[in-house]
Amino acid sequence: MNKYEMMFVVRPDMEEAEIRKTAESMKKVLTDSKAKILEEKSMGQRELAYEVKKFSTGYYYLFVVEATTKAEEEFKRVARINENLLRHIVIKVED
């Protein structure tokens, strides 16, 4: 298992409950793939460096996980097709 930092930005034009539901659905993708979530952090609404899909802010979430390559690929696949996410990034952490 590898250690990853997975960050994603949720659209700001949704209600708070929908934003949390989107974050939980991304967490479920990882747990369903047998990934172990070591740390989970909601960083709140922040300014984006540049406009993305006509939004200048977004809700940031960070997960630090131990996961297989298959779980990491599934997270990226779901993040690409989820219309509620503006951006995502996955970084492999070296020990």
C-alpha positions in Angstrom: 0.0 0.0 0.0 1.2 3.5 -0.9 0.5 6.7 1.0 -1.3 9.5 -0.9 -2.5 13.0 -0.3 -5.7 13.5 -2.2 -7.1 17.0 -2.5 -10.3 18.1 -4.3 -12.3 21.4 -4.7 -16.1 21.3 -4.5 -18.2 23.9 -6.3 -19.3 26.8 -4.1 -22.8 27.3 -5.5 -24.3 24.3 -3.7 -26.0 24.1 -0.3 -23.8 23.1 2.7 -25.4 19.7 3.0 -24.8 18.9 -0.7 -21.1 19.9 -0.3 -20.7 17.6 2.6 -22.5 14.8 0.8 -20.1 15.2 -2.2 -17.1 15.0 0.2 -18.6 11.9 1.8 -19.2 10.3 -1.6 -15.5 10.8 -2.5 -14.5 9.3 0.9 -16.8 6.3 0.2 -15.0 5.7 -3.1 -11.8 5.2 -1.2 -13.2 3.1 1.6 -15.0 0.8 -0.9 -11.7 0.3 -2.6 -10.2 -0.9 0.8 -8.2 2.3 1.3 -7.4 3.4 4.9 -8.0 7.1 5.6 -5.3 8.4 7.9 -6.4 12.0 8.0 -9.4 14.0 6.7 -9.4 17.7 6.6 -12.1 20.2 5.5 -10.2 23.4 4.7 -13.3 25.5 4.0 -14.1 27.9 1.3 -11.0 29.5 -0.3 -10.2 31.7 -3.2 -9.0 29.9 -6.4 -5.8 31.1 -8.1 -7.8 31.5 -11.3 -11.4 31.1 -12.4 -12.5 27.5 -13.0 -15.8 26.9 -14.7 -16.7 30.5 -13.9 -16.1 30.1 -10.1 -13.5 32.1 -8.2 -13.9 30.2 -4.9 -14.4 26.6 -3.9 -14.5 24.3 -0.9 -11.2 22.5 -0.3 -10.9 18.9 1.1 -7.8 16.9 1.9 -7.5 13.2 2.5 -4.3 11.5 3.5 -4.8 7.8 2.8 -3.0 4.5 2.5 -4.3 2.9 -0.7 -3.5 0.5 -3.5 -2.8 1.9 -7.0 -6.3 0.5 -8.0 -8.0 2.6 -5.3 -6.0 5.7 -6.4 -7.0 5.2 -10.0 -10.7 4.7 -9.0 -10.6 8.0 -7.0 -9.2 9.9 -10.0 -11.8 8.3 -12.3 -14.7 9.2 -10.1 -13.3 12.7 -9.6 -13.1 13.3 -13.3 -16.7 12.5 -13.9 -18.2 14.1 -10.8 -19.7 17.4 -11.9 -19.6 18.8 -8.4 -15.8 18.9 -8.3 -13.9 21.7 -9.9 -10.4 20.2 -9.5 -8.6 17.3 -7.9 -5.0 16.3 -7.4 -3.4 13.1 -6.1 0.2 13.1 -4.7 2.1 10.0 -3.8 3.9 10.7 -0.5 7.4 9.2 -0.2 8.4 7.9 3.2 
